[in-house]
Amino acid sequence: MFRGKWAIGLDIGNHSVRAALLESRSSGIVVRDLCSVRLEHASLGEALKSLRKKFSVSKASLRFATKSQVMGIAQSSVAIKRLPASQNVSEQEQYMQIGLQLSESLGLAMDDLLYDYRNLPSGEGIEVFACRKSVLEPTFDALAASGFRLSVVELESHALLRLYGRQQGTLSSFNHALMADINTERLQLCFGVNEKEPIMRDLPLPISIGLNGDGGEKAYFTEQIADTIRRQCQLVRTQFAEDQVTTLWLSGEGNSLIDKEQLEGLLGWDVQMLNPIKDLICQNSVISKMQEPASYWSTAVGLALRGMDDEK
């Protein structure tokens, strides 16, 4: 009845909720749907119910074919630690050991913690992130009440790094790119496309601005974003060769406030909108229903790809 394993990536922001529904097939990863709902005056629970109704697939398909539902959490909302990897232990045992170490170092009971980890690309240990369950309980309650069955909580920055890594195949060894994801509250930067361990920065937006800024606000916002990117490049100069950058990939809803030509002039780089679905199989029906740029779904697609990885 169902041809492959499905995964949903949920990007829950302050202004909107976005979902990417992917299916794993022998021919590749298929984009089954990309949906979004503005929060505006609706509660999160109401928005999530509306989001489910927007899916173009049947309720039975969502229920039985979807094996992973992955929600993102901002890096600013968690504690991050690097720990040595345990040797010759199972993944489950390592997970328990991490929980015990976090409980001791943070002074919290394990039952009060949500945590996950990833092996560092350099092979030098693991990166762990954790937060109190109480921080996410209202979101979990809204998800459950609207029919979602969350299986993983992942850092948004990890989802973006996953996309960043997938894009590097399009570049030569002499053509380096930096990625900037701009949402309505935060700026996330990824450096080092051909490095073993890319660098991620999660920052507040340099200025507070609404989504409907006028031309003068747009120019000022673009200038502040350019200044922030240059400053961050200087901070990581010892790990990242800024002079090799030729391309800036932009993603996120906040890009509606960026003047692309102005940004290219300020930075001296080619500025492109990141297309998170360009190397995926995307049906015409999905593309035709989209009313916003694909780059707005970068985080949601990166989260759903985590669900695809978990099914391997």
C-alpha positions in Angstrom: 0.0 0.0 0.0 2.8 2.4 0.9 5.9 2.5 -1.4 8.5 3.8 1.0 9.3 5.1 4.5 8.2 8.6 5.2 9.5 11.3 7.5 8.2 14.7 8.6 10.4 17.7 9.5 8.6 20.4 11.7 10.0 23.9 11.8 8.0 25.7 14.5 8.8 29.4 14.6 7.3 32.5 16.3 5.4 33.5 13.2 4.8 30.4 11.2 4.9 26.6 11.3 6.4 24.7 8.3 6.5 21.0 7.5 8.4 19.0 4.9 7.2 15.5 4.2 9.8 13.2 2.5 9.6 9.6 1.3 12.6 7.3 0.9 12.4 5.1 -2.3 15.0 3.0 -4.1 15.2 5.7 -6.7 16.0 8.4 -4.2 14.3 10.8 -1.7 10.9 12.1 -2.9 9.4 15.4 -1.6 5.8 14.5 -1.0 4.7 17.8 0.5 5.8 21.2 1.7 3.2 23.0 3.9 3.1 26.1 6.0 0.7 27.9 8.3 1.0 31.4 9.7 0.5 31.6 13.5 -0.9 35.2 13.6 -3.7 35.0 16.1 -4.0 31.3 16.2 -2.7 29.1 19.0 0.1 26.6 18.2 -2.4 23.8 18.5 -4.8 25.4 16.1 -2.0 26.1 13.6 -0.8 22.4 13.8 -4.3 21.1 13.1 -4.5 23.4 10.1 -1.1 22.2 8.9 -2.2 18.5 9.0 -5.3 19.4 7.0 -3.1 21.0 4.3 -1.1 17.8 3.6 -2.1 16.4 0.1 -1.7 12.8 1.3 -4.3 10.8 3.1 -4.6 10.5 6.9 -3.9 6.8 6.6 -0.7 7.4 4.7 0.5 9.9 7.4 -0.4 7.4 10.1 1.0 4.2 8.8 3.8 5.2 6.4 5.5 8.0 8.5 8.1 6.4 10.7 9.9 9.6 11.9 8.6 13.0 12.9 11.4 15.4 13.7 11.0 18.8 15.3 13.7 21.5 15.5 14.9 23.4 18.5 17.0 26.6 18.4 20.6 26.3 19.5 20.0 29.3 21.8 17.5 27.2 23.8 19.8 24.4 24.8 23.0 23.6 26.7 25.8 22.2 24.5 28.7 20.1 25.7 31.5 18.1 24.0 32.3 14.8 25.6 34.7 11.9 24.8 33.0 9.0 23.0 32.6 5.7 25.0 34.5 2.9 23.5 33.1 -0.6 22.8 29.6 0.1 24.0 26.2 -0.1 22.3 24.5 3.1 21.1 21.8 2.6 23.8 24.4 2.3 26.6 26.3 5.3 25.3 23.0 7.3 25.4 22.4 6.3 29.0 26.0 7.2 30.0 25.5 10.6 28.4 22.3 11.1 30.4 24.1 10.4 33.6 26.9 12.8 32.8 24.5 15.5 31.9 22.4 15.0 35.0 25.5 15.3 37.2 27.0 18.3 35.5 23.7 20.3 35.1 22.3 19.3 38.6 19.0 17.9 37.1 17.4 14.6 37.3 17.6 12.5 34.1 13.8 12.5 33.9 13.8 16.3 33.7 16.1 16.3 30.7 15.7 16.1 26.9 19.0 15.4 25.2 20.5 14.1 22.0 24.0 13.8 20.6 26.0 13.4 17.4 29.4 12.1 16.6 31.8 14.9 15.6 32.9 14.7 12.0 36.5 15.0 13.2 36.1 11.8 15.2 37.2 13.6 18.3 34.3 12.7 20.6 30.6 13.7 20.6 28.6 16.8 20.8 25.7 16.7 23.2 22.8 19.1 23.6 20.2 19.2 26.4 17.3 21.2 27.7 14.7 20.9 30.4 11.5 19.0 29.4 9.4 21.8 30.9 10.7 24.2 28.2 9.1 22.1 25.4 6.1 20.6 27.3 3.6 23.2 25.9 4.8 22.4 22.3 4.7 18.7 22.9 1.1 19.0 24.3 0.1 21.0 21.2 1.7 18.4 18.8 0.0 15.5 20.6 -3.4 17.2 20.6 -3.2 17.9 16.9 -2.3 14.3 16.0 1.5 14.4 15.5 3.6 11.7 17.0 7.0 13.3 17.6 10.0 10.9 17.5 13.1 13.2 17.5 14.0 16.7 18.7 17.0 18.0 16.8 19.0 21.2 16.8 17.9 23.4 13.9 21.6 24.1 13.3 22.3 20.4 12.8 19.5 20.3 10.2 21.0 23.2 8.4 24.5 21.6 8.5 23.0 18.5 7.0 21.8 20.6 4.0 25.0 22.5 3.8 27.0 19.3 3.5 24.7 18.0 0.8 25.2 21.1 -1.3 29.0 20.9 -1.3 29.0 18.5 -4.2 28.1 21.4 -6.5 31.3 23.3 -5.7 34.8 22.8 -6.8 37.7 22.6 -4.3 38.5 26.2 -5.2 34.9 27.5 -4.8 33.9 27.8 -1.2 30.4 28.8 0.1 29.1 30.2 3.4 25.5 29.6 4.3 23.2 32.1 6.1 19.8 31.1 7.3 17.7 34.2 8.4 14.4 33.7 10.1 12.3 36.3 11.8 14.3 36.2 15.1 17.7 34.7 14.5 20.6 34.4 12.0 22.4 31.1 11.7 25.8 31.0 9.8 27.6 27.9 8.6 31.3 28.1 7.5 33.8 25.6 6.1 32.0 23.7 3.3 35.0 21.4 2.6 36.2 21.1 6.1 35.9 18.0 8.3 33.9 19.9 10.9 32.0 23.0 9.6 31.5 25.9 12.1 28.0 27.0 13.1 27.0 30.3 14.6 23.5 30.9 16.0 23.0 34.7 16.6 20.2 37.1 17.3 19.3 39.3 14.4 21.4 42.5 14.4 18.3 44.6 14.5 14.6 44.0 15.3 12.5 44.4 12.2 9.0 43.3 11.0 8.4 41.3 7.9 6.9 44.2 6.0 9.8 46.8 6.3 9.9 49.6 3.7 12.8 50.2 1.3 14.9 52.2 3.8 14.5 49.5 6.4 15.4 46.8 3.9 18.6 48.6 2.9 19.6 49.1 6.6 18.8 45.5 7.4 20.9 44.2 4.5 23.8 46.4 5.7 23.6 45.1 9.3 23.5 41.4 8.0 26.5 42.1 5.9 28.4 43.6 8.8 27.5 40.7 11.1 28.7 38.1 8.5 32.0 40.0 8.0 32.6 40.2 11.7 31.9 36.5 12.2 34.2 35.6 9.4 37.0 37.6 11.2 36.3 35.7 14.5 36.8 32.3 12.9 39.6 33.3 10.5 42.0 30.8 12.0 39.6 27.9 11.2 38.0 29.3 8.0 39.7 30.9 5.0 37.4 33.9 4.3 39.4 34.9 1.2 38.4 31.6 -0.5 34.6 32.3 -0.2 33.0 33.0 -3.6 29.4 32.2 -2.8 26.8 33.0 -0.1 23.8 30.7 0.2 20.7 32.4 1.7 17.8 30.6 3.3 15.0 31.3 5.7 11.9 33.5 5.8 13.8 36.6 6.8 15.4 36.8 3.3 12.3 38.7 2.2 14.1 41.7 3.9 17.4 41.2 2.1 18.4 43.3 -1.0 20.3 40.7 -2.9 22.2 43.1 -5.2 23.2 45.3 -2.2 24.4 42.3 -0.2 26.5 41.1 -3.2 28.1 44.6 -3.4 28.8 44.8 0.3 30.4 41.3 0.6 31.9 40.9 -2.9 30.4 37.4 -3.2 27.9 35.7 -5.5 24.6 35.6 -3.4 22.3 32.7 -4.2 19.1 31.4 -2.7 19.6 28.0 -1.2 17.3 25.4 -2.8 16.9 22.6 -0.2 15.1 20.3 -2.6 17.2 20.6 -5.7 18.8 17.2 -5.4 15.6 15.5 -4.3 12.8 14.2 -6.4 10.0 16.8 -6.4 6.6 16.2 -7.9 5.1 18.9 -10.1 2.0 18.9 -7.8 4.2 20.0 -4.9 5.9 22.7 -6.8 2.7 24.1 -8.2 1.1 24.6 -4.8 4.0 26.4 -3.3 3.3 30.1 -2.7 6.7 30.9 -1.1 10.3 30.3 -2.1 11.7 26.8 -1.4 14.5 28.4 0.7 11.9 29.1 3.4 11.7 25.3 4.0 15.5 24.7 4.5 15.1 23.9 8.2 12.1 21.7 7.8 13.7 19.7 4.9 16.9 19.3 6.9 14.9 18.0 9.8 13.0 15.5 7.6 16.3 14.3 6.2 17.3 13.3 9.7 14.2 11.1 9.7 15.4 9.5 6.4 18.9 8.9 8.0 17.3 7.2 11.0 15.5 4.8 8.8 18.7 3.5 7.1 
